[in-house]
Amino acid sequence: MREPAGCYKSGRFIMRKKLLFNEKNGLSCVKVRKLLLDGDNRLIAGTDNGLFILKGDRFTPYFENRISGKIGSLSLIDGAVAVSAGSELFYIKSGKLKSVRSFDSDIIDVASGRGGVWVLTRESLVCFDNDTGKDIVNRELEGGHGICLAVSDKEMYAATESYLSLIHGKRREWKNIIPKFSNMPDKNNNSLAFDDLGYLWMGTESGAVIYDTASKWIDSKEVSCLPSNPVYKIARDKVGGIYFATDVGLAYLCSGKTKYFSADRWMPDNKINDIAVTADGNYIYAATDKGVSLIKSEYTTLAEKAEYYENLIEKYHIRRGFIANRELEPGYDMDNGRVHISDNDGLWTGCYVAAESFRYSVTGDKRALAKARRGLNAMLLLTQITGIHGFTARAVRYKGEKGFGNGDPEWHTAPDKSCEWKGETSSDEMTGHFFGMSIYYDLCANKSEKAKIKNALCGIMDHILSNNYRLVDADGLPTTWACWDPAALNLDERWFSERGINSLEFLGFLKVCSHISGDKKYDEVYDRFVTTYHYPLNVMRHKVKDAHYCHIDDNLAFLASLTLLRLEDNEAVRCAVLCGMEDHWEYERPERQPMFAFIHAAATGRDDDVCEGVRSLREIPYDLIHYKMENSRRRDLVWDPEQEEWHNDPQIKSALPYDETNVHRPDSGSFHLDSYGGGAQDPTVYLLPYWIGRYYGIISGE
């Protein structure tokens, strides 16, 4: 392996957690229309059935005997909370409720500025002096019913169904901006807000619009970071953040980039009705028809995040030593879930063993050694349980576990009757075994374990060599995908997709067996496949560029490349492997897969996109539950037409931030936008790239 170009110091960064509030947290009415942080930063929620105030982690009714029904508006007026219900306006101050006055129709919006308190109703606009109560303005609306209001010290705008209007002149007449006679992009205004420069920000059905209050209109067609989905409310913090309530979640604009917090990962519903945010932006509240979400920010490091995931794995993702995803019932309750038995328990446990082995080598932490050893023993069981020397099971299951005894023909009773094991073992499993076990062998194994690993891996290779370079199952038939036969890979066009990847795998397997046994027979086979069967040429362009549809080969290729390059010192072979890796890496870069980024950096000594790999590690959320998500409804996405050539579902050209979608293993793509939810990902997706980065000096441990 090459010396790394440098050590990336990530430092501290923001991570976010969410809390959801609904009936369980005291919201007897979950249809929340309005939110407000009062002068003491207490959250008040206006619902379809009165007011609630957040105390600790629960909402309680607020003045329920005085205010009921649908809350029309919430705002701060001279230190008081102004709240409207129907046509009546109230003030709350110092814990007391005061009725201010009634108006001609339902109150839509209330704001202060420009010399008074402005009240927009369904039918009219009123401005009154807050001290005397006398009206300064009282005008019937033009252009239909009132929608929203914005007031600053200098300006006032009201939106109706058809116009954007302001009070003009000494006689306080209406001055209307009518879409038919202006360049206003959309007449359908949902919200208005002034910024510190005096520009008017509008939330419309076609997105966010900025108006200079003269003749300049800017929307997402001109400034791409502005949301293009419908915007219902705009809010600001005091540190440069702008927040948009949209129909695809909460959009957050900061430092020129916009990120989305959508349902179900961050929000109880995609349509956001209102937003409240603290001055520092660390607490963001969003109101929906299904309750309230709080997104709380905190600072952490990559190392602290790794420790968090270590604890998460121990609590939810270990099954008899195997690493496992978690199956969840509706409601996403981790405690009521169960570990999942997969087709590839050996592969994913091999990745976990590798991560803990790298961790042990870097830190000397005995806990890491114990975890790696636990995973190794589970993998060794797979190599022994079949009773067929050299043939490894995909998975095992025991009485009482899901599916046991269901008659599936690929599941077989173990010779000792202790469990069932799954056959039809693939090249994926072998890649995981040789990857994880060989790393454990070099970094962790004692003398006894070295012998066990040698027996297991050389037994697998001997089985492959004696069965025409295939795995042969209990029924005497070769398994579907475990093929390293040169006649198939080099001469049969039906194996075009596996030609390069399986050639890469096989060279790595042989090199590992030579390394751990010292047996020259593996070197002889290796030399034959390098020269006679020209497997290095197959490897030089191993990735079939399939519009980023199938990612199984991406995962296998990078794991197999690291397995081989760790041991290979022949520069001609290394050149072939690195050529193939570079071609593959350039194609995969848009996915920002951290494991690929760090393996590439470790192999080449270059830091190409290490920062993007670090960015992905930072973005991976604490909560790895697979939620129902509907990102395809976003209007800001750029779609990839290449998918049509492969007759596959449309995908986007660049991966979304990892916290805006569901996080999957590297054998599943980063371009998937929608999901139906269910299950939780095991955190090896973070731990393996993190510890690869630490072990090879690509990222620091601060």
VEXVEXPA-762047 format. One record per atom (N, C-alpha, C): x, y, z. Coordinates in steps of 0.1 Angstrom, whole numbers, plus 5000, padded with zeros to 4 digits. Layout:
<lomars>
XYZ;...
</lomars>
This chain:
<lomars>
500849885000;500050005000;500950125000;500350244995;501150364994;501050445007;502050535009;501950625020;500850725017;500050765026;498950865023;499550995021;498851075013;499351215010;499351305022;498351275031;498251365043;497151305052;497051365064;496151315073;495051425075;493851395071;492751485072;492251505086;492151625091;491651655104;490251715103;489351635107;487951665106;487451775116;488051765128;487551855139;486151825143;485551925150;484251915155;483251965145;482051895144;481051935134;479751905140;478751965134;477351955139;476751815135;476151755145;475251645143;473851675149;472851615143;471451655147;470751525151;469851555161;468951455166;467551505165;466551415164;465151465163;464351415175;463351485179;462351445188;461051475182;460051385183;458751405177;457751415189;456851505187;455751535198;454451505191;453651425198;452251395193;451451365205;450451275204;449551245215;450251195227;451351115224;452051055235;452751165244;452951285238;453651385245;452751505249;451451465250;450451565255;449751645245;450051635232;449351705221;448051635218;446951665225;445651605223;445151635209;445551745203;445351775189;446651785181;446951695172;448251695166;448251775153;447151835149;447151925137;447652055142;448952085141;449552205146;449752305135;449052415136;449152515125;450252625127;450452665140;451252775143;452252745154;453452795153;454452785164;455052925167;455452935180;456053065184;456953035196;458153085196;458953095208;458753225214;458253225227;457953355234;459253415239;459153525246;460353605251;461253525260;460753415265;461553325274;461953195267;461853195253;462153075245;461352955248;460152975253;459152865255;458352845242;458252725238;457452695226;455952695228;455252765220;453852765221;453352715207;452352625208;451852565196;450352605194;449952645183;448552675180;448052565171;446952495176;446452375169;445052405164;444352305159;442952315155;442052315167;442652295179;441852285191;442552355202;442952485200;443452565211;445052565211;445552625223;446952645225;447552535234;448852505231;449652415240;450952485242;451552455253;452952505256;453852385260;455052385255;455952275257;456752305271;456552205279;457252205292;458052075293;459452085292;460251965292;460051895279;459651765280;459351685268;457851665266;457051745272;455551735271;454851865268;453851855260;452951975258;451851965268;451452085273;450252095281;449352205276;448052185278;447052295273;447452425279;447152535271;447552665276;446252755274;445752795286;444552875286;443352805279;443252675282;442252595275;440852645278;440652705290;439252745293;438852885286;439852955281;439653085275;439753085260;440652995254;440852995240;440652855235;439852835225;439552705219;439352725204;439252605198;439052605183;440352635176;440352665163;441452675155;442152805158;443552795160;444352915162;444752975148;444453105146;444753165134;446153225132;446653275143;447953335142;448653345156;449953345156;450753365168;451953455164;452153555173;453253655170;453653725183;454753785183;455253865194;454954015192;454254075201;453954215200;454354285213;455454365212;455854445224;456054355236;456654235235;456854145246;455754055249;454554075243;453453995246;453253895234;452653775237;452253685227;450953715222;450853755209;449553785203;449053655197;447853615201;447253495196;445753525191;445453465180;444053485175;443353355174;442053355177;441153245175;439853295169;439553255157;438453315150;438753465147;437853545151;437953695149;438453765161;438853695172;439253765184;440753755186;441253875190;442753885193;442953895208;443953815213;444353805227;445853845228;446153895240;447553905244;447853815256;449053745256;449453675268;450753745273;450753785285;451953855290;451953825305;453153795310;453453765324;452453655329;452153555321;451353445325;449853475325;449453595320;448053635320;447553655306;446253625304;445553635292;444653755291;444753835281;443953955280;443253955266;441953975265;441253995253;441554135248;441954155235;442254285230;441054345223;440654275212;439454315205;439054215195;437854235189;437354145179;437354225166;437354145155;437454205141;436254155133;436254205120;435054175112;434954035107;436153965107;436153825102;437353755108;437553635105;438653555110;440053625108;440853625119;442153685118;443153585111;443853635101;444753555094;446253565099;446653695101;448053725105;448053845113;449053855122;449253975130;450754005131;451154135130;452554175130;452554325135;453754355140;453954495145;455054565137;455054695137;455954775129;455354885122;456154975117;455655095110;454555165118;454755185131;453955265139;452755205145;452555075144;451355015150;451354865150;450154805153;449954665153;449054635141;449454555132;448754525119;448054395120;446854395117;445954275117;445354255104;445754135098;445154095085;444053995088;442854025084;441753935085;441353885071;440353795071;439953745058;439453855049;438853965055;438254065046;438954195046;439754225056;440254365057;441654365064;442254485063;443554515070;443354625080;443754605092;443554705103;444954725109;445254855111;446454885119;445954975131;446354945143;445955025155;447055055164;446955165171;447955205181;447855115193;448955045196;448954945207;448655005221;448955135222;448755205235;447355255237;446855325226;445555385227;444455295222;444755195213;443755115207;443055175195;443455295191;442855365180;443355315167;442455305157;442755265144;443555365136;444655325130;445455415121;445055385106;444755255104;444355205090;443155105093;442155115084;441155015084;440555015070;441154915062;440754915048;440254775044;439254775036;438754645031;439754605020;439954465020;441054415011;440554424996;441554424988;441354414973;442054284968;441454224958;442054104952;441753974959;440653974967;440153854973;440553854988;440453734994;440653715008;442053735012;442353765025;443653785030;444353655032;445653655029;446453535030;447553545040;448453655039;449553665048;449953815048;450853845057;451253985060;452753985064;453354095060;454754125065;454954275068;455554305079;455654445083;457054465088;457754575084;459054615090;458854755095;459954815099;459854955104;459455055092;459755015080;459555105068;458455055059;458254925058;457354875048;456354785054;455254765046;454154675049;453554615037;453454485036;452854425024;451854325029;450754315022;449754215025;449454135012;449354005013;449053925001;447553875002;446853894991;445553844990;445553724979;444353674976;444253564967;444853604953;444853734949;445253774936;446353874936;446553954946;447454064946;448454054957;449554134955;450454174966;450254324968;449854364980;449354494981;450054564993;450154704992;450654785003;449854905004;449854965017;449155085019;450055205015;449355295007;450155405000;449655545002;450555635005;450155775005;449555825017;449255955018;448656025030;447255965033;446555935022;445155885024;445155735027;446355675027;446455525030;445555445020;445755465007;445055394997;445855264994;445255164988;445855044983;446755074971;447855014971;448755004958;448954854956;448454804945;448454664942;449454624931;450154524934;451054454924;450254334918;449854344905;449054244899;449854164890;449954034891;450753944883;450653974868;449454004863;449254024849;450054144844;450354244853;450954364849;452354374856;452954264860;454254274866;455054144863;456254144867;457054024866;457053924878;456053944886;455953864898;455753714893;456653624898;456653484893;455353404896;454753434908;453653354912;452753434921;451453444917;450453524925;450053444938;450353314939;449853234950;450853244961;450653344969;451553374981;450953294993;451853225000;451553165013;452153235025;453253305023;453853375034;454753485029;454953585038;455753695035;456653725047;457953765044;458853805055;459953895050;460254005058;461354095054;462654045060;463754065052;465054035058;465654165063;466954155068;467554275074;467954385063;467954345051;468254435040;466954505035;465854465040;464554525035;463954455023;464554345019;464054265008;462854185013;461854165005;460654085008;460853945003;460853845013;460953705009;459453655009;459153584998;457853534996;457853384995;456953315002;456753175000;455553154991;455753094979;454753074969;454552934966;453552904958;453352764953;454452714944;455152804938;456252764930;457652784936;457652804950;458852814957;459052944964;460352964968;460653094974;461053194964;460653324967;460853434958;461353554966;462353624961;462853744968;462453864959;461953964965;461454084958;462154204965;462754294956;463454404961;462554524964;461254504964;460154604966;460154714956;460754684944;460654774933;460254694920;461254634914;461054564901;461754434899;462654404909;463454284907;462854164915;462654054908;462153934914;463153814912;463453744922;464453634921;463753504926;463853404919;463353274923;464353164921;464053034922;464952924921;465552914907;464852964897;465452964883;466753044882;466853144890;467953234890;468953194901;468453164913;469353124924;468952984928;469752884925;469252744926;469152694941;469752764950;469652724964;468252754970;467452834963;466152864968;465152744965;464352714975;463452594972;462552624961;462252524953;461252534942;459952464945;459852384955;458552334960;457752444967;456452424968;455652514976;456252554989;456252684992;456752725005;455652795013;455452755026;454352795034;454752895045;456052895048;456452985059;457953005057;458553125061;459953145061;460353205074;461453145080;461853195093;463353205093;463953285102;465353305103;465853295117;467153245118;467853255131;468753385131;469653395140;470553515141;471953485137;472153365131;473453325127;473553285112;472653345104;472653325090;471753215084;471053145092;470253035087;468853085083;468353035072;466953065067;466252935065;465052935070;464252805071;462952825063;462652715055;461452725047;460552605050;459352635052;458352525054;457852485040;458052365036;457652325022;456752205023;456352155011;455552035010;456451905009;457751925010;458751805010;459651815022;459151875033;459851885045;460352035048;461252035058;461852165062;463152185054;463252295047;464452335039;465252435047;466552415048;467452495056;468552555047;468552685045;469552745037;470652815046;471852775044;472952835052;474252825044;475052925044;476252935037;476152895022;475052935017;474852915002;474352774998;474152685007;473552555004;472252525012;471452445005;470152415011;470052265014;469652225026;469452085029;468052075034;467551945032;466151915035;466051815047;465051845055;464651755066;463251715063;463051585059;461751545054;461251425062;460051395060;459451275066;459951145059;460051035066;459751015080;461051035089;462151055082;463451055090;463451175100;463051295096;463151405105;461751465109;460751445101;459451505104;458351405104;457251435112;456151345112;455351345099;455551455091;454751465078;455651555069;455451545056;456251625047;455851765046;454551795047;454051925046;454251995060;455052105059;455352185071;454452305072;453752325083;452852435084;453552565089;454452545099;455052665105;456452625111;457252715114;458552695119;458852795131;459552745141;460052835151;461552785153;462452885155;463852845156;464552945166;465352885174;466152975184;467153055177;467553165183;468453265177;469753195172;470253095180;471553025176;471352915166;470052885162;469752785152;469952645158;470152625170;470452495176;469152415179;468052485180;466752415182;465752465171;465352365162;464452395151;463152325154;462052395154;460752325156;459952345143;459252235140;458452235128;457052175131;456052245126;454652205129;454052135116;453352025119;452751955108;451351915112;450651855103;449251805107;449351675115;450551625117;450751505125;451551525138;451751645142;452551675154;453651775151;454551785160;455751875160;457051795160;457951845153;459351785153;460251895158;461251845167;462351925171;463651865166;464351945159;465751905154;466751985163;467451905170;468451965180;469851935175;470652045175;472052035170;473052025182;474051945180;475151935189;476451915182;477551945188;478851925182;479451795186;480151725177;480851595180;482051585171;482751475172;483851445164;483651305157;484451275147;484251145141;484551035151;485551055159;485850945169;484650925179;484051035184;482951025193;481750965186;481650985174;480550925166;480750775165;482050735163;482350595162;481950525175;482350585186;481950525199;480450515201;479750615196;478250605197;477750485190;478350465178;477850345170;478350215176;479450205182;479850085189;478850045199;478350135207;477250105217;475950065210;475650135199;474450105192;474449955186;475649915181;475749785176;475549675187;476149705199;476049605210;474549595214;473849705214;472449695219;471449635209;471749655196;470649625186;471149535174;472449515172;472849455159;473649335160;473849265171;474649145172;473649025174;473948925165;473148805166;474148685166;474348625177;475248505178;476648535172;477048655174;478348695169;478348755155;477248735148;477148795135;476648945136;477049025127;476549165126;475249155118;474249225121;472949215115;472149345114;471449365103;470449465103;469349425113;468449525115;467349505125;466049515118;465149415120;463749425115;462949495125;462049595120;461249675129;459749655125;458949665134;457549675132;457149815129;455949835123;455549975120;455650065133;456150185131;456350275143;457850295146;458750215139;460150235140;460750225154;460250135162;460650115176;461750015176;462950055179;464149975179;464049865190;463549905201;463549805212;462549685209;461549705201;460649595198;461049525185;462149555179;462649495167;463349365170;463849305159;464649175161;465749175150;466849115153;467949105144;467549025131;468149055120;467748995107;468748895103;468248785098;469048675092;469048705077;470248735071;470348775057;470948665049;470948695036;471648605026;473248615028;473648725034;475048755033;475648785047;475248695057;475748725071;477248715071;477848625064;479348615064;480048735058;479448795047;480048905041;480049025050;478849055056;478749175065;479549155078;479549035083;480349005095;481849025092;482248985080;483649005076;483949145076;483049235072;483349375072;483449435086;482649375095;482649415109;483949375116;484349245113;485549195118;486749285113;486749325101;487849405096;487849545103;486649605105;486549735111;487149725126;486749615133;487249605147;488749565147;489249495137;490649465136;491449585134;491049675125;491749805122;491649885135;490549885142;490449965154;491349915165;491449785166;492449725176;493849765172;494249755160;495549795156;495949935158;494950025156;495150165158;495150205173;494250145181;494050195195;494650095205;494749975202;495149875212;493949845222;492749885219;491649865227;491249715228;491249655240;490949515241;489449485238;488649585239;487249575235;487149545220;487949615212;487849595198;488349455195;489449405201;489849265199;488749165202;488149185213;487049095217;485949095207;485549205202;484449215192;484949145179;486149175175;486649115162;486748965164;487148915176;487248775178;485848705178;484848775184;483548725184;483048705170;483248805161;482848795147;483548695140;484848675142;485648575136;485148435139;484748415151;484248285155;482948255148;482148355146;480848335139;481148305124;482148365118;482448335104;483048195103;483848155113;484448025112;483347915113;482347945121;481147855122;480547825108;480447935100;479847915087;480747825078;482047825080;482947745072;482847595076;482347565088;482347435094;480947365094;479947445095;478547385098;477947305087;478447325074;477847245063;478247105063;479447065069;479846925068;480546895055;480646995046;481246985033;482547055034;483646995034;484947055035;485147165025;485347295029;485647405020;484447475015;483247415019;482047485014;481347565026;481247685024;480747775035;479247815033;478647815045;477247855045;477048005044;475948045038;475548195038;475248235052;474448155059;473948195072;473448075080;473248085093;472747975101;471548035109;470547945112;469447985121;469147875130;468547905141;468347815152;466847805155;466447695162;465047685166;464547805173;463447855169;462847965176;463148095168;464048095159;464348205150;463448205138;463248325132;462348345121;462748255110;461748175104;461948095093;462447955096;462847925108;463347795111;462347685107;462847585100;461947475097;460847505087;460947605079;459947645070;459947565057;460947475055;460947395043;461647455031;462247575032;462947635021;464147545017;464147505004;465147405000;466547445001;466847575002;468247625003;468747615017;467747585027;468147565041;468247415044;469447385050;469747245053;469947225068;469547105073;469847075087;471347035089;471947095099;473347075101;473646925105;474746875102;475046735106;474846705120;475146795129;474946775143;473546805148;472646845139;471246875142;471047005150;472047075152;472047195161;471347315155;471247325141;470747435135;470547405120;470047505113;469947495098;470947595092;471547555081;472447645073;471947665059;472247785054;471847825041;472947805030;472547735019;473447715008;473347824998;473647774985;473647864973;474547984976;475747954982;476648054986;477348124974;477448254976;477948334964;479348384965;479748444955;481148514955;481148624966;480048684969;479948784979;480448734992;479948614996;480348555009;481848525009;482448474998;483848444998;484648574998;484248674992;484948804993;484948855007;483848845014;483748885028;484648805037;484748675035;485548585043;487048615041;487448625029;488848645026;489248785031;488348885029;488649025034;488749025049;487748985056;487749005070;488748915077;488748785073;489648695080;491148725078;491448765066;492948795063;493348925071;492549015073;492849135081;492949095095;492049015100;492148965114;493448885116;493748805106;494948725107;496248805109;496348915102;497549005102;497549095114;496449135119;496349245130;495949195143;495349075144;494749035157;495048895162;495248805152;495248655155;496348615164;496048525173;497048445180;497448325172;498348245178;498848125170;497648025167;496848005177;495747915175;494747965164;494448095165;493548155155;494148155141;495448175140;496048175127;495848035121;495947935129;495847795123;494347775119;493447825127;491947805123;491647885110;492248005109;491948085097;492648015085;493847965086;494547895075;493647775071;493147695080;492447585077;491147615070;490447725074;489247765068;489447825054;490347915052;490447985039;491147895029;492147815033;492747725024;491847615021;490947575030;489947475027;489047525017;488647645017;487747705007;488447704994;489647744993;490347754981;490547614975;490947514983;491047374978;489747324973;488647354979;487347324974;487147384960;487447504959;487247574946;488147514935;489447484938;490347434928;489947294924;489347214933;489047074930;487647064923;486947184922;485547184916;485547274904;486647274896;486647354884;486347504887;486947554898;486947694901;485447744905;484747654911;483347684915;483147644929;482047694935;481647634948;480547534944;480547414950;479647314948;478847284960;477447294959;476547294970;476247144975;475447134985;475047004991;474446914980;473746974970;473046894960;474046854949;475246884950;476246844940;476346944928;475547054929;475547144918;476347274921;476947334911;477647464914;476647564918;477047654927;476147764931;476047864919;475047954920;474748044908;475848144905;476448204915;477248324913;478748294917;479048184924;480448164928;481248094917;481648174907;482248124895;483548204892;484748134893;485948194889;486648114878;485848044871;486347954860;486848034848;488048024844;488548104832;487748084819;487247964817;486547934805;485248014805;484648034817;483448114818;483748264817;484648304825;484948454826;485648504814;486448424807;487148474795;486448454782;485648344782;485148304769;483648304767;482948314778;481448304778;480848444780;480248504770;479748634771;478648654781;478048544786;477048564796;477648604809;478948594811;479548624823;480348764822;479848844812;480648974810;480549064822;479449064829;479349144841;480249104852;480548974853;481348924864;482848914860;483148934848;484548894843;485548964851;485549094852;486549174859;486549154874;485349164880;485149154894;485649014900;485148914893;485448774898;486948744896;487548794885;488948784883;489748844895;489348964898;489949034910;489848964923;488648904925;488448834937;489348714938;489448634927;490148514927;491648534929;492248634923;493648664925;493848694940;492948774946;493048804960;492948684969;492048594966;491948464974;493248384974;493748374962;495048294960;496148364968;496248494967;497348564974;497248544989;495948554994;495748535009;496248395013;495848295005;496148155008;497648135008;498348194999;499848184999;500448255011;499848365014;500348445026;500248375039;499048305041;498848245054;499348105055;499648045044;500047905044;501547885040;502047965032;503347945026;503447835016;502347785012;502247665003;502447724989;503447674982;503747724968;502747684958;501847584961;500847544951;499947664948;499647754958;498847864955;499547964946;500847984948;501648074939;501648024925;501647884923;501647834910;500347854903;499247834910;497947864904;497848014901;498348094910;498248244909;499048284896;500248234894;501048264883;500348224870;499648104870;498948064858;497848154854;497148204864;495948284862;496448424858;497648464862;498148594858;498648594844;499248484840;499948474827;499048414816;498748284818;497948204808;496548264807;495848294818;494448334817;494348484818;495448554818;495448704818;494348774827;494248724839;493248784848;493648934851;494848974852;495149114854;494549204843;494549154830;493849234820;492349244822;491749144827;490349154831;490149254842;491049264851;490949354862;491049494859;491849524848;492149664845;490949754842;489849694838;488649764836;487449674841;487449654854;486449554859;485049604861;484849734861;483549784864;482749794851;481549734850;480649754839;479749874843;479849974834;479150104838;477750094834;476850074844;475450034842;474550144847;474950264845;474050384849;473850384864;474850334872;474750324886;473550254892;473250144885;472050064889;472349954899;473349874895;473749754904;475049794912;474949784925;476049824933;476749714940;476249594938;476849474944;478349464940;478549484927;479949474922;480849584927;480249704930;481049814935;481649774949;480749724957;481249684970;482249574970;481949464961;482949354960;484249394955;484249484945;485449524938;486449604948;485849694956;486749764965;487249684976;486349594981;486849494992;487949404986;487649354974;488649254968;489949324965;489849454960;491049534957;491949544969;491349584981;492149604993;492749474997;491949364996;492549225000;493749194992;493749224979;494849184970;496049284972;495749414972;496749514972;497549514986;496949474996;497649455009;498749365008;498649264999;499649154999;500549144986;500049214976;500749204963;501849304962;503049254959;504249344957;504749344943;504149264934;504449274920;503849394913;504749484909;504249614904;503449604891;503649504883;502849484871;501449454875;501249354884;499949324889;499249444896;500049504904;499449624911;499049734901;499749754891;499449844881;498049814875;497849684872;496549644866;495449674876;495649634888;494549654898;494249794900;495349884901;495150024903;494450094891;494750044879;494050094867;492650074868;492249944872;490849914873;490149994884;490950004896;490350084907;490150234903;491050284895;490950434892;489750444882;489550354873;488450364863;487150354871;487150264881;485950234889;485650354898;486750404904;486550524913;486050644906;486550674895;486050794888;484550784885;484050654882;482650634879;481850654892;482350604903;481650604915;481750734924;482550824920;482750944928;481451014931;480551034922;479251104926;478551054937;478750924941;478050864952;478650904966;479850954966;480450994978;480450884989;480750754984;480750644993;482050645001;481950665014;483250685022;484150565021;483650445021;484550325021;485350325008;484650354997;485350354984;486450464984;486050584990;487050694990;488250664998;488150595009;489250575018;490150455012;489450355007;490250245001;491050294989;490450384981;491150444970;492350524975;492150604985;493250684991;494350594996;493950495003;494950405009;495750334998;495150294987;495750224977;496650304968;496250434966;497050524957;497950614964;497750644977;498450744984;498050884980;496950894972;496451034969;495251054978;494851184979;493751224987;492551274979;492351214967;491251254959;489951234966;489251344969;487951334974;487851274988;489051274995;488951235009;488051325017;488051455013;487051545020;485651505018;485351445006;483951405003;483651285011;484651195013;484351075022;484151115036;484951215041;484751275054;483351335055;482951415045;481651475045;480551365047;480651255040;479651155041;479651095055;480851075061;480851025075;480151115084;480451245082;479751345090;478251345089;477751325076;476351325073;475551205078;476251095078;475550975082;474850995096;473550985096;472851025109;473050925120;472850975132;472850885144;471850775142;470750805138;469550715136;469650655123;469950525122;470150455109;468850375106;467750415111;466450345107;466150375092;465650275086;465150295072;463750345072;463550475070;462250535070;461550535057;460250555057;459550585045;459950725041;460350735028;460850865023;460350885009;460051015005;459551044992;460351164986;461651144985;462451254980;462151284965;461651194958;461351214943;460451334941;459651374951;458751484950;459451624950;460751624953;461451744953;461751794939;461551924937;461651984924;463152034921;464052024930;465352074929;466351964923;465851844921;466751734917;467051734902;468251694899;468651674885;468751524882;467951484872;467751344869;468751294858;469051164859;470051104850;469351034839;469551084827;468851014815;469450874812;470650844817;471350724813;470550604818;469650624828;468850504833;467950444822;467550534813;466550484803;467250384794;468550394792;469250304783;469250164789;469150154802;469150024809;467749984813;466750054809;465450024812;465150014827;465750094834;465650094849;464950224853;464550224866;463850344872;464750464872;464150584870;465050704870;465750724883;466950784882;467750814893;468350954891;468851014902;469451144901;470951134898;471551244893;472951244888;473951244900;473551314911;474451324922;473751274935;474451214944;473851164956;473351274965;472251254971;471751344981;472651334994;472751435002;473351425015;472951305022;473751235029;473451105035;472451115046;472151235052;471151255062;469851295056;469751305043;468451335036;467851215030;468451105031;467850975026;468150865036;467850745032;468150635041;469550585037;470350555048;471650505046;471650355044;472350315034;472450165031;473950125030;474049995030;475449935028;475949975014;477249955012;477849994999;477449914987;476749804990;476249734978;474849784974;474349894980;473149954975;473450104972;472850154962;473250284957;472850404966;473550514963;473250634970;472250724962;471750674951;470850754943;469350714945;469050624953;467650584956;467050694964;465850744959;465250854965;464050814974;463350714971;462150684978;462350544984;461650524995;461650395002;460350385010;460050255012;458750225020;458950205035;460250215039;460550205053;460650065058;461150045070;461249915076;462649875079;463049845091;464349795094;465249905098;466449865103;467549965107;468849905102;469649995096;470949955091;471949945103;472849835101;473849825112;474949925109;475649985119;476550095118;477850065112;478149935107;479349905100;479549995088;478450055083;478550145071;479350265075;479450295088;480350405093;481650355098;481550255106;482750205113;483850155104;483450075093;484550025084;485250135077;484650225070;485450335064;486150415074;485550445086;486250525096;487550465100;487550335103;488750265108;489750235097;489250215084;490150215073;490950345072;490150455073;490850585073;491850605084;491450565096;492350575107;493650495106;493450365102;494550275100;495550315090;495050365079;496050405068;496450555069;496150625080;496550755082;495950855073;494750825068;494050915059;493251025067;492650985078;492051085087;492651075101;492551175109;493151175122;492151135132;492651105144;491751055155;491351165165;491451295161;491051395171;489551395174;
</lomars>
